[in-house]
Amino acid sequence: MFGKEELNPRMRDQFRQELKDLHGDVVDIVRDVTSATRDAVTSLLTGDVDLAEKVINNDDDLDVRTVGIEERVLETIATQFPVARDLRLLQSLSYISIHLERMADLAVNIAKATRRTAGRRGPQTLYDLIQAQGNLVYRVLDATREALEKRDLELARKLPELDEPIDHLYKQFFRELARLHDEEDIEWASSMVLASRYLERIADNAVDIGERIAYLITGERDLSAPETHVG
């Protein structure tokens, strides 16, 4: 197999199209993970078990697509021997797909919380906190998708700032939880706190993706940025 610089024009065009397709497919997965997160939160807030089951059932498709990105990246690297920016793009898309698979799983966890809380109603304060946190997470996910799609360095570097209020709302859950006394309310609230934690982790993964987008654009790693190591 020849190096990329030795490819004939047709092979080079095919290679460039494959890179474009991979990039577009990952952008689409970000969009669908965002939709899954929205649906999961909506199901939790409304007690809509059918919507929760939709999120859970659709996860297999997202798993197949994210694994497919990794496999296509490996195949492209093995057959086309990309270098420099092209190699960085391929490695970054594979890295991002791994985080997207984790984020989809976290959305599923929120949907499963709907199963445990449906038919029960707790303090409105916690619903309001979940709704507020969800709205902030959607903003982070939309910004992540836009940063990847447009390769927007400024937006990618803004993601940690957008993530901060999400962390604050998660901490506020514990203050609200401390005010509950009824045993049944505590059990219900525990599921809600877990959902809040899952939302926080989705946003953390998005911040990690933002750091990778910045690396994709600049070729430089921000060694000062804290690593979240979230699952």
DOTOR-701978 format. One record per residue (C-alpha): x negated, y negated, z negated; residue number from 1; residue in three letters. Coordinates in Angstrom, 2 decimals. Layout:
VEXBA       x       y       z pos code
VEXBA       X       Y       Z NUM  ALA
...
END
This chain:
VEXBA       x       y       z pos code
VEXBA    0.00    0.00    0.00   1  MET
VEXBA   -1.25   -3.45    0.86   2  PHE
VEXBA   -1.48   -6.45   -1.43   3  GLY
VEXBA    1.17   -9.12   -1.04   4  LYS
VEXBA   -1.17  -11.36    0.92   5  GLU
VEXBA   -1.44   -8.60    3.57   6  GLU
VEXBA    2.29   -8.04    4.03   7  LEU
VEXBA    3.66   -8.63    7.49   8  ASN
VEXBA    6.27  -11.42    7.80   9  PRO
VEXBA    9.21   -9.01    7.64  10  ARG
VEXBA    7.94   -7.30    4.50  11  MET
VEXBA    7.16  -10.66    2.96  12  ARG
VEXBA   10.72  -11.85    3.66  13  ASP
VEXBA   12.10   -8.67    2.07  14  GLN
VEXBA    9.92   -9.20   -0.97  15  PHE
VEXBA   11.06  -12.79   -1.39  16  ARG
VEXBA   14.70  -11.72   -1.03  17  GLN
VEXBA   14.23   -9.05   -3.68  18  GLU
VEXBA   12.83  -11.65   -6.08  19  LEU
VEXBA   15.76  -13.93   -5.34  20  LYS
VEXBA   18.27  -11.11   -5.85  21  ASP
VEXBA   16.70  -10.05   -9.15  22  LEU
VEXBA   16.73  -13.62  -10.43  23  HIS
VEXBA   20.36  -14.08   -9.39  24  GLY
VEXBA   21.41  -10.79  -10.97  25  ASP
VEXBA   19.86  -11.73  -14.31  26  VAL
VEXBA   21.62  -15.12  -14.20  27  VAL
VEXBA   24.89  -13.24  -13.60  28  ASP
VEXBA   24.23  -11.00  -16.61  29  ILE
VEXBA   23.71  -14.07  -18.81  30  VAL
VEXBA   27.08  -15.34  -17.61  31  ARG
VEXBA   28.76  -12.02  -18.40  32  ASP
VEXBA   27.14  -11.75  -21.83  33  VAL
VEXBA   28.51  -15.21  -22.56  34  THR
VEXBA   31.99  -14.06  -21.51  35  SER
VEXBA   31.68  -10.95  -23.67  36  ALA
VEXBA   30.70  -13.10  -26.65  37  THR
VEXBA   33.65  -15.44  -26.09  38  ARG
VEXBA   36.07  -12.53  -25.82  39  ASP
VEXBA   34.65  -10.86  -28.92  40  ALA
VEXBA   35.02  -14.02  -31.01  41  VAL
VEXBA   38.51  -14.66  -29.65  42  THR
VEXBA   39.53  -11.11  -30.52  43  SER
VEXBA   38.23  -11.58  -34.05  44  LEU
VEXBA   40.01  -14.88  -34.58  45  LEU
VEXBA   43.33  -13.69  -33.17  46  THR
VEXBA   43.25  -10.05  -34.25  47  GLY
VEXBA   43.52   -8.98  -30.60  48  ASP
VEXBA   42.38   -5.35  -30.68  49  VAL
VEXBA   43.01   -4.86  -26.96  50  ASP
VEXBA   40.60   -7.68  -26.12  51  LEU
VEXBA   38.08   -6.22  -28.56  52  ALA
VEXBA   38.34   -2.83  -26.84  53  GLU
VEXBA   37.72   -4.54  -23.49  54  LYS
VEXBA   34.43   -5.94  -24.82  55  VAL
VEXBA   33.43   -2.56  -26.22  56  ILE
VEXBA   34.32   -0.67  -23.04  57  ASN
VEXBA   32.53   -3.13  -20.76  58  ASN
VEXBA   29.27   -2.74  -22.65  59  ASP
VEXBA   28.30    0.40  -20.73  60  ASP
VEXBA   28.31   -1.61  -17.50  61  ASP
VEXBA   26.09   -4.28  -19.02  62  LEU
VEXBA   23.72   -1.59  -20.28  63  ASP
VEXBA   23.46   -0.09  -16.78  64  VAL
VEXBA   22.82   -3.50  -15.25  65  ARG
VEXBA   20.13   -4.54  -17.72  66  THR
VEXBA   18.34   -1.20  -17.44  67  VAL
VEXBA   18.67   -1.54  -13.67  68  GLY
VEXBA   16.80   -4.85  -13.80  69  ILE
VEXBA   13.91   -3.22  -15.64  70  GLU
VEXBA   13.77   -0.35  -13.16  71  GLU
VEXBA   13.86   -2.65  -10.13  72  ARG
VEXBA   11.11   -4.80  -11.63  73  VAL
VEXBA    8.89   -1.76  -12.18  74  LEU
VEXBA    9.54   -0.51   -8.66  75  GLU
VEXBA    8.74   -3.91   -7.16  76  THR
VEXBA    5.52   -4.22   -9.13  77  ILE
VEXBA    4.49   -0.70   -8.14  78  ALA
VEXBA    5.20   -1.15   -4.43  79  THR
VEXBA    4.45   -4.81   -3.75  80  GLN
VEXBA    1.54   -5.56   -6.09  81  PHE
VEXBA    2.74   -9.09   -6.92  82  PRO
VEXBA    0.31  -11.57   -8.42  83  VAL
VEXBA    0.36  -14.96  -10.14  84  ALA
VEXBA    3.81  -16.62  -10.20  85  ARG
VEXBA    5.62  -13.68   -8.62  86  ASP
VEXBA    4.28  -11.26  -11.20  87  LEU
VEXBA    5.15  -13.69  -13.98  88  ARG
VEXBA    8.69  -13.95  -12.65  89  LEU
VEXBA    9.14  -10.19  -12.53  90  LEU
VEXBA    7.75   -9.62  -16.01  91  GLN
VEXBA    9.90  -12.44  -17.37  92  SER
VEXBA   13.09  -11.09  -15.81  93  LEU
VEXBA   12.44   -7.69  -17.36  94  SER
VEXBA   11.79   -9.31  -20.76  95  TYR
VEXBA   14.97  -11.39  -20.48  96  ILE
VEXBA   17.06   -8.36  -19.51  97  SER
VEXBA   15.99   -6.57  -22.70  98  ILE
VEXBA   17.20   -9.49  -24.79  99  HIS
VEXBA   20.46   -9.66  -22.85 100  LEU
VEXBA   21.13   -6.00  -23.60 101  GLU
VEXBA   20.65   -6.73  -27.31 102  ARG
VEXBA   22.97   -9.73  -27.10 103  MET
VEXBA   25.67   -7.65  -25.43 104  ALA
VEXBA   25.38   -5.08  -28.24 105  ASP
VEXBA   25.82   -7.86  -30.81 106  LEU
VEXBA   28.98   -9.01  -29.02 107  ALA
VEXBA   30.22   -5.41  -29.28 108  VAL
VEXBA   29.53   -5.50  -33.02 109  ASN
VEXBA   31.72   -8.58  -33.32 110  ILE
VEXBA   34.46   -6.81  -31.37 111  ALA
VEXBA   34.20   -3.84  -33.73 112  LYS
VEXBA   34.71   -6.24  -36.63 113  ALA
VEXBA   38.07   -7.03  -35.05 114  THR
VEXBA   39.05   -3.39  -35.55 115  ARG
VEXBA   38.31   -3.68  -39.26 116  ARG
VEXBA   40.09   -7.00  -39.81 117  THR
VEXBA   43.07   -6.82  -37.44 118  ALA
VEXBA   46.39   -7.05  -39.25 119  GLY
VEXBA   44.82   -8.85  -42.18 120  ARG
VEXBA   44.42  -12.55  -42.70 121  ARG
VEXBA   41.90  -14.30  -44.90 122  GLY
VEXBA   41.13  -17.90  -45.77 123  PRO
VEXBA   41.43  -20.28  -42.83 124  GLN
VEXBA   38.09  -21.81  -43.77 125  THR
VEXBA   36.21  -18.74  -42.60 126  LEU
VEXBA   38.13  -18.61  -39.33 127  TYR
VEXBA   37.23  -22.24  -38.79 128  ASP
VEXBA   33.56  -21.50  -39.44 129  LEU
VEXBA   33.55  -18.59  -36.99 130  ILE
VEXBA   35.23  -20.78  -34.37 131  GLN
VEXBA   32.74  -23.61  -34.90 132  ALA
VEXBA   29.80  -21.24  -34.80 133  GLN
VEXBA   31.14  -19.54  -31.69 134  GLY
VEXBA   31.49  -22.87  -29.90 135  ASN
VEXBA   27.87  -23.69  -30.67 136  LEU
VEXBA   26.70  -20.26  -29.50 137  VAL
VEXBA   28.57  -20.68  -26.21 138  TYR
VEXBA   26.73  -23.97  -25.74 139  ARG
VEXBA   23.39  -22.26  -26.32 140  VAL
VEXBA   24.25  -19.45  -23.90 141  LEU
VEXBA   25.44  -21.86  -21.21 142  ASP
VEXBA   22.23  -23.85  -21.61 143  ALA
VEXBA   20.18  -20.64  -21.40 144  THR
VEXBA   21.88  -19.65  -18.16 145  ARG
VEXBA   21.41  -23.11  -16.66 146  GLU
VEXBA   17.75  -23.25  -17.71 147  ALA
VEXBA   17.11  -19.88  -16.07 148  LEU
VEXBA   19.14  -20.59  -12.96 149  GLU
VEXBA   17.57  -24.00  -12.32 150  LYS
VEXBA   14.21  -23.24  -13.98 151  ARG
VEXBA   14.77  -26.30  -16.13 152  ASP
VEXBA   11.82  -26.63  -18.51 153  LEU
VEXBA   13.30  -29.46  -20.56 154  GLU
VEXBA   16.51  -27.56  -21.17 155  LEU
VEXBA   14.66  -24.34  -22.04 156  ALA
VEXBA   12.65  -26.20  -24.67 157  ARG
VEXBA   15.80  -27.77  -26.10 158  LYS
VEXBA   17.32  -24.42  -27.09 159  LEU
VEXBA   15.77  -24.28  -30.61 160  PRO
VEXBA   17.35  -27.66  -31.35 161  GLU
VEXBA   20.73  -26.37  -30.18 162  LEU
VEXBA   20.30  -23.29  -32.36 163  ASP
VEXBA   19.71  -25.12  -35.66 164  GLU
VEXBA   23.36  -25.93  -36.52 165  PRO
VEXBA   24.29  -22.29  -35.91 166  ILE
VEXBA   21.89  -21.24  -38.66 167  ASP
VEXBA   23.40  -23.86  -40.99 168  HIS
VEXBA   26.92  -22.54  -40.43 169  LEU
VEXBA   25.79  -19.00  -41.17 170  TYR
VEXBA   24.41  -20.13  -44.51 171  LYS
VEXBA   27.66  -21.93  -45.22 172  GLN
VEXBA   29.47  -18.59  -45.03 173  PHE
VEXBA   27.83  -17.47  -48.25 174  PHE
VEXBA   28.99  -20.56  -50.07 175  ARG
VEXBA   32.53  -19.88  -48.93 176  GLU
VEXBA   32.23  -16.20  -49.79 177  LEU
VEXBA   31.26  -17.07  -53.35 178  ALA
VEXBA   34.63  -18.77  -53.83 179  ARG
VEXBA   36.61  -15.60  -53.14 180  LEU
VEXBA   37.70  -13.40  -56.02 181  HIS
VEXBA   40.33  -11.00  -54.73 182  ASP
VEXBA   38.76   -7.62  -53.91 183  GLU
VEXBA   40.63   -7.28  -50.62 184  GLU
VEXBA   39.54  -10.76  -49.54 185  ASP
VEXBA   35.93   -9.88  -50.29 186  ILE
VEXBA   36.13   -6.79  -48.07 187  GLU
VEXBA   37.67   -8.83  -45.26 188  TRP
VEXBA   35.19  -11.66  -45.70 189  ALA
VEXBA   32.25   -9.25  -45.53 190  SER
VEXBA   33.26   -8.30  -41.99 191  SER
VEXBA   33.51  -11.98  -41.11 192  MET
VEXBA   30.07  -12.70  -42.56 193  VAL
VEXBA   28.62   -9.89  -40.46 194  LEU
VEXBA   30.27  -11.40  -37.38 195  ALA
VEXBA   28.68  -14.73  -38.25 196  SER
VEXBA   25.32  -13.01  -38.56 197  ARG
VEXBA   25.75  -11.39  -35.16 198  TYR
VEXBA   26.49  -14.79  -33.62 199  LEU
VEXBA   23.34  -16.19  -35.21 200  GLU
VEXBA   21.30  -13.33  -33.76 201  ARG
VEXBA   22.78  -13.83  -30.29 202  ILE
VEXBA   21.61  -17.44  -30.43 203  ALA
VEXBA   18.18  -16.36  -31.71 204  ASP
VEXBA   17.80  -14.05  -28.72 205  ASN
VEXBA   18.76  -16.94  -26.44 206  ALA
VEXBA   16.00  -19.05  -28.00 207  VAL
VEXBA   13.53  -16.26  -27.27 208  ASP
VEXBA   14.73  -16.23  -23.68 209  ILE
VEXBA   14.22  -19.99  -23.55 210  GLY
VEXBA   10.61  -19.58  -24.61 211  GLU
VEXBA   10.15  -17.02  -21.85 212  ARG
VEXBA   11.72  -19.35  -19.29 213  ILE
VEXBA    9.23  -22.04  -20.32 214  ALA
VEXBA    6.41  -19.54  -19.82 215  TYR
VEXBA    7.85  -18.56  -16.45 216  LEU
VEXBA    7.81  -22.19  -15.34 217  ILE
VEXBA    4.47  -23.32  -16.79 218  THR
VEXBA    2.44  -20.13  -17.03 219  GLY
VEXBA    1.53  -21.15  -20.57 220  GLU
VEXBA    2.71  -19.57  -23.80 221  ARG
VEXBA    3.78  -21.79  -26.67 222  ASP
VEXBA    1.77  -20.18  -29.45 223  LEU
VEXBA    3.18  -22.67  -31.96 224  SER
VEXBA    6.73  -21.46  -31.47 225  ALA
VEXBA    7.98  -19.11  -34.23 226  PRO
VEXBA    8.87  -15.60  -33.14 227  GLU
VEXBA   12.30  -14.43  -34.26 228  THR
VEXBA   11.85  -10.70  -33.56 229  HIS
VEXBA   15.59  -10.16  -33.60 230  VAL
VEXBA   17.31   -7.02  -32.49 231  GLY
END
